[in-house]
Amino acid sequence: MFQKLVSHNDDIKRLVDKGYAVGFDSNYMIVRDIPYLDAQGSECWGAIVTKLVATDQGHVIQDDHQIFFAGSSPYNTDGTAIANLSDRPTALGLSEAAADVAVQRQFSNKPRIDGQLVGFNSFFDKIESYVGIISGPARAKFGSNWLTYRSVEKVANDSVFKIHDTMTSRAEITALSAKFKDEVIAIIGLGGTGAYILDFMVKTPVKEIRGFDLDPFHVHNAFRSPGRFEDSEFKRSKADVYQTRYDNFRHGLTLKAKFIDASCASDFDGVTFAFVCVDKGSSRAGIFEVLMAKGIPFIDVGMGLNRKRGPLAGMMRATYYDPANAQAMKDKGFSELSDRPNDEYRVNIQIGELNALNATLAVIKYKKLKGFYIETNPDFNFLFDLSDCKITRRSKIDEA
């Protein structure tokens, strides 16, 4: 990664060639060996951290005027704090490969040209400007030199993504995203709602995703699944279609053309969470048996649409089954576990945007459970009513 970024980006190469201690981590560039004065006038050493915005697999741009700083607030030689940095405390999670860099501050300083505030045209200009401000007093007092020619080529190489995850760095949520690093997710059913859950989870930094669906990909599936389709996908298994679609996006994705029932326990060894996305109660019953026997928490989704008086009406459901109370919830009948009489004559209405919404409810609940989103009132059952767009939530199993 180091050589690739340096060779593909002239502004970063200029920094390295000049002698800056450049390194990379978690879609950030780190410039170590930055001298500064603390409040007591002592010489200290810190590091500048700035976001990388990838435009493709080799090229990055800088698109803001802010930096993070691993160190305390910098001071002038006269003991006054350096002005015009908009100095504020912050924290930023980096990988273990950058354990020596503990971000404590965030600075914001736009350069002026002819009296006008302007942005930075390159990483080279940005680093040069900030180093001049932060390190100037240390050079004046101690002769400190930040050009150490100490490039740090050690880079964390544990990303599940095959492309740079600059979404996480741009949003400054690296520490939150790390909550998923040990998660092994199972998705049973890759139809409408399951297809959208798969799409969301592929782009979540979980360790592994296992998906199961025996059915073939037909034309109607193209209307209620994310993304474009190829003519060659029709009649292939959904598992094969989605494996191919997402293969260039991430590692740790295994999708199987397989029907899951009570005999499939070994397929869930190591799974930490599951999504159940099937429309037949009898199929759901066998899946529940496996997940509950193995103590795996899961979310079951369902959709019921009807057309009785013109427009479509109905509800979407997302129900969380915690291992501690899964049996009690199963007994309460929150999810259908048997097929309705004359079920083969039932019209199974599903619409793409409602599949996506159903999937969104499920994934948001999962991410709340992991601490990625805030959850002030934990609940386990969500019902979205299409008629008024209201969500009914239940937090207690015995609620009326």
C-alpha positions in Angstrom: 0.0 0.0 0.0 2.8 2.5 0.9 4.7 2.1 -2.4 1.4 2.1 -4.4 0.2 5.4 -2.9 3.5 7.1 -3.1 4.1 6.1 -6.7 0.6 7.0 -7.9 0.3 10.4 -6.1 2.9 13.1 -6.9 2.0 15.3 -3.9 2.6 12.5 -1.5 5.8 11.5 -3.3 7.1 15.1 -2.8 6.6 14.8 0.9 8.5 11.5 1.0 11.3 12.8 -1.2 11.7 15.9 0.9 12.2 13.8 4.1 8.8 13.8 5.9 8.1 10.7 8.0 5.1 9.6 5.9 3.0 6.5 6.7 -0.5 5.3 6.1 -3.2 3.7 8.2 -7.0 3.1 7.9 -7.4 5.5 5.0 -5.4 8.2 6.7 -2.0 9.6 6.0 0.2 10.0 9.1 3.2 12.3 9.2 5.3 11.5 12.2 8.3 13.3 13.8 6.6 16.7 14.0 8.3 18.9 16.7 6.4 21.4 18.8 6.6 23.3 22.0 4.3 22.5 24.9 3.0 25.0 27.5 6.2 24.7 29.5 8.3 25.5 26.4 9.7 22.0 26.2 10.5 20.3 22.9 7.9 17.6 22.1 7.2 15.3 19.2 3.9 14.6 17.6 2.2 13.4 14.4 -0.1 14.9 11.9 -3.0 12.7 10.6 -5.1 13.7 7.6 -7.9 11.9 5.7 -7.3 10.3 2.3 -10.1 10.4 -0.2 -9.7 7.7 -2.8 -10.8 8.4 -6.4 -9.8 4.9 -7.5 -7.6 2.0 -6.2 -4.3 4.0 -6.5 -5.1 7.7 -6.4 -6.1 9.8 -3.5 -7.0 13.5 -3.1 -7.2 15.8 -0.1 -10.5 17.7 0.1 -10.5 19.7 3.4 -8.3 22.1 5.3 -8.3 20.2 8.7 -5.9 17.9 10.3 -5.8 15.6 13.4 -2.8 15.9 15.7 -1.2 13.3 18.0 0.1 15.6 20.8 -0.9 18.4 23.1 -1.7 21.9 22.1 1.4 23.7 20.5 2.8 26.9 21.8 5.0 29.8 20.7 8.4 30.6 22.1 6.9 33.3 24.3 4.6 30.8 26.0 1.4 31.8 24.3 -0.8 29.2 22.5 -0.5 29.3 18.7 -3.4 31.2 17.4 -5.6 30.5 14.4 -5.6 26.7 14.7 -9.2 26.4 16.0 -7.6 23.9 18.5 -10.0 21.5 20.0 -9.8 18.1 21.7 -10.8 15.0 19.8 -10.1 11.3 19.5 -9.6 9.1 16.4 -9.3 5.3 16.3 -6.4 4.0 14.2 -5.3 0.4 13.8 -2.8 -1.5 15.9 -0.2 -0.8 13.2 -0.3 2.9 14.3 -0.5 2.2 18.0 2.3 4.8 18.5 0.0 7.6 17.2 -2.6 8.7 19.8 -4.7 11.5 18.3 -5.6 14.1 20.9 -6.4 17.3 19.0 -8.0 18.6 15.8 -6.8 21.8 14.0 -8.4 23.9 11.3 -6.5 26.6 9.4 -7.1 27.9 5.9 -4.3 29.6 4.2 -4.7 33.1 2.9 -3.7 34.3 -0.6 -4.0 38.0 -1.3 -6.1 38.3 1.8 -8.6 35.6 0.7 -9.1 32.3 2.6 -8.5 29.4 0.2 -8.2 25.7 0.4 -5.2 23.5 -0.1 -4.4 22.2 -3.6 -2.4 19.2 -2.5 -1.3 17.1 0.5 2.2 18.7 0.0 0.8 22.2 0.5 -1.3 21.2 3.4 1.4 19.5 5.4 4.0 22.2 4.6 1.5 24.9 5.9 0.6 23.1 9.1 4.2 22.1 9.9 5.3 25.7 9.5 2.7 26.8 12.0 3.1 24.0 14.5 6.9 23.4 14.3 8.2 26.8 13.7 8.6 27.7 17.4 10.4 24.4 18.1 12.8 25.1 15.3 13.5 28.6 16.5 14.2 27.5 20.1 15.8 24.1 19.7 16.7 23.9 16.0 14.2 21.0 15.7 14.1 19.3 12.3 11.0 17.4 11.1 12.7 16.1 7.9 13.8 12.8 9.3 13.5 10.7 6.1 11.8 8.0 8.2 9.1 6.6 6.1 6.9 4.1 8.0 5.9 1.4 5.5 4.1 -0.8 8.1 0.4 -0.7 7.2 -2.5 -2.5 8.7 -3.6 -5.2 6.2 -6.7 -6.6 7.8 -9.4 -4.8 5.9 -12.2 -7.0 4.7 -12.7 -4.7 1.8 -11.0 -4.9 -1.6 -11.3 -1.2 -2.1 -10.3 1.7 0.2 -12.9 2.3 2.9 -12.8 6.0 2.7 -16.4 6.3 3.8 -15.4 5.4 7.3 -12.5 7.9 7.4 -14.5 10.7 5.8 -17.2 10.3 8.4 -14.6 9.9 11.2 -16.3 6.7 12.5 -13.3 4.3 12.5 -13.7 3.4 16.2 -17.4 2.7 15.7 -16.8 0.6 12.6 -14.3 -1.5 14.6 -17.3 -2.9 16.6 -18.0 -5.2 13.7 -14.5 -6.6 13.1 -15.2 -10.0 14.8 -18.8 -10.5 13.5 -19.7 -13.5 11.5 -23.1 -12.9 9.9 -25.5 -15.4 8.4 -28.3 -14.4 6.0 -30.9 -17.1 5.3 -32.9 -16.2 2.3 -31.6 -14.0 -0.5 -34.9 -12.9 -2.0 -36.2 -9.3 -1.9 -35.5 -8.3 1.8 -32.6 -10.7 2.1 -31.0 -9.3 -1.0 -31.0 -5.8 0.5 -29.7 -7.0 3.9 -26.9 -8.7 2.0 -26.1 -5.4 0.2 -26.0 -3.5 3.4 -23.9 -6.1 5.2 -21.4 -6.5 2.3 -20.6 -2.8 2.9 -20.3 -3.2 6.7 -16.9 -4.3 8.0 -18.0 -7.6 9.5 -15.4 -10.3 9.4 -17.5 -12.8 7.4 -20.9 -13.2 5.7 -22.5 -16.5 4.9 -25.6 -16.5 2.8 -28.0 -19.4 1.9 -30.7 -19.6 -0.7 -31.5 -22.6 -2.9 -33.8 -20.8 -5.4 -32.8 -19.6 -8.9 -32.6 -15.9 -9.8 -35.6 -15.1 -12.0 -36.9 -11.9 -13.7 -39.0 -10.9 -10.7 -35.9 -11.0 -8.5 -34.3 -8.3 -10.6 -37.2 -6.0 -9.7 -36.6 -6.3 -6.0 -32.9 -6.6 -5.5 -30.3 -3.8 -5.5 -28.1 -2.9 -8.4 -28.1 -3.8 -12.1 -28.5 -7.2 -13.6 -26.9 -9.2 -16.4 -28.9 -11.4 -18.8 -26.5 -14.2 -17.9 -27.8 -14.2 -14.2 -31.2 -15.5 -15.0 -31.8 -19.1 -14.0 -28.5 -19.3 -12.0 -28.9 -19.7 -8.2 -29.3 -16.5 -6.3 -26.3 -17.5 -4.2 -24.1 -17.7 -7.3 -25.5 -14.4 -8.8 -24.8 -12.4 -5.6 -21.4 -14.1 -5.0 -20.4 -12.9 -8.4 -21.8 -9.4 -8.0 -20.1 -8.7 -4.7 -16.9 -10.7 -5.2 -14.8 -7.5 -6.2 -16.0 -5.6 -3.1 -14.9 -7.6 -0.1 -13.3 -10.7 1.4 -15.1 -13.2 3.6 -18.2 -13.7 1.5 -19.6 -17.2 1.1 -23.0 -17.7 -0.5 -24.4 -21.2 -1.0 -27.3 -22.6 -3.0 -28.6 -24.5 -0.1 -31.9 -25.0 1.8 -31.5 -24.5 5.5 -33.4 -26.8 7.9 -32.7 -28.4 11.3 -30.0 -30.7 9.8 -27.7 -27.8 8.9 -26.2 -26.9 12.3 -22.6 -27.2 11.1 -23.2 -24.4 8.6 -23.6 -22.0 11.5 -20.4 -22.9 13.5 -18.8 -19.6 14.5 -21.8 -17.4 13.4 -22.4 -14.5 15.8 -25.6 -13.1 14.4 -28.2 -14.1 11.8 -30.9 -12.6 9.6 -33.9 -14.8 8.7 -35.5 -13.7 5.5 -37.9 -16.4 4.3 -41.6 -16.2 3.5 -42.8 -19.7 4.5 -43.6 -20.5 8.1 -42.5 -24.1 7.8 -39.1 -23.0 6.5 -38.7 -20.5 9.3 -39.5 -23.2 11.9 -36.5 -25.3 10.9 -34.2 -22.3 10.8 -35.3 -21.1 14.2 -34.6 -24.6 15.6 -31.0 -24.4 14.4 -30.3 -20.9 15.5 -31.9 -21.3 19.0 -30.1 -24.6 19.6 -26.7 -22.9 18.9 -27.6 -19.8 20.9 -27.2 -17.5 18.0 -29.1 -14.1 18.2 -31.1 -13.3 15.1 -33.6 -11.0 13.5 -36.5 -12.4 11.6 -38.2 -10.2 9.0 -41.6 -10.4 7.4 -43.9 -8.6 5.1 -47.6 -8.8 4.6 -49.2 -6.8 1.7 -52.8 -7.0 0.4 -55.0 -5.2 -2.1 -58.5 -5.2 -0.9 -59.8 -1.7 -1.7 -57.5 -0.4 -4.5 -54.1 0.7 -3.2 -51.8 -1.7 -1.5 -51.9 -1.9 2.3 -50.0 -3.9 4.8 -47.1 -4.1 7.3 -43.4 -4.9 7.5 -42.0 -6.6 10.6 -38.5 -7.0 12.1 -38.3 -9.1 15.2 -35.1 -9.6 17.3 -34.7 -12.9 19.1 -32.2 -12.8 21.9 -31.0 -16.3 23.0 -32.1 -15.5 26.5 -35.8 -15.1 25.6 -36.0 -16.7 22.1 -38.2 -19.6 23.3 -40.6 -17.3 25.1 -40.9 -15.1 22.0 -41.4 -18.1 19.8 -44.2 -19.3 22.0 -45.8 -15.9 21.8 -46.1 -16.3 18.0 -44.4 -13.1 16.8 -43.3 -15.0 13.7 -45.3 -17.5 11.6 -43.8 -20.9 12.0 -46.3 -22.9 9.9 -47.8 -22.5 6.5 -51.3 -21.1 6.2 -54.1 -23.2 4.7 -54.2 -22.9 1.0 -50.9 -21.1 1.2 -50.0 -22.2 -2.4 -52.8 -20.0 -3.7 -51.7 -16.9 -1.8 -50.3 -14.0 -3.8 -47.0 -13.1 -2.4 -46.8 -9.3 -3.1 -43.4 -7.8 -2.6 -42.2 -4.4 -3.8 -38.6 -3.3 -4.0 -38.7 -0.2 -1.9 -40.6 -2.1 0.8 -38.1 -4.9 0.8 -35.4 -2.2 1.2 -37.2 -0.6 4.1 -37.8 -4.0 5.8 -34.1 -4.7 5.4 -33.2 -1.2 6.7 -35.3 -1.8 9.9 -33.5 -5.1 10.5 -30.0 -3.8 9.9 -30.5 -0.6 12.0 -31.6 -2.8 14.9 -28.6 -5.1 14.5 -26.2 -2.1 14.5 -28.0 -0.7 17.6 -27.3 -4.0 19.3 -23.6 -3.6 18.4 -23.4 -0.1 19.7 -23.0 1.6 16.3 -26.3 3.5 16.6 -27.7 4.8 19.9 -30.6 2.9 21.5 -32.2 4.7 24.4 -35.2 2.3 24.7 -34.2 -1.3 23.7 -37.0 -3.1 22.0 -37.4 -6.3 20.0 -40.3 -6.0 17.6 -40.9 -3.4 15.0 -44.1 -3.2 12.9 -44.2 -0.6 10.1 -47.8 0.2 8.9 -47.9 1.3 5.3 -51.1 3.2 5.8 -49.7 5.9 8.1 -45.9 5.2 8.0 -45.9 4.7 11.7 -43.7 2.2 13.6 -45.1 0.2 16.5 -42.4 -0.9 18.8 -42.5 -3.5 21.6 -39.9 -3.7 24.4 -41.6 -6.3 26.6 -42.6 -9.8 25.6 -45.8 -9.7 27.7 -47.0 -6.3 26.5 -50.7 -6.3 25.4 
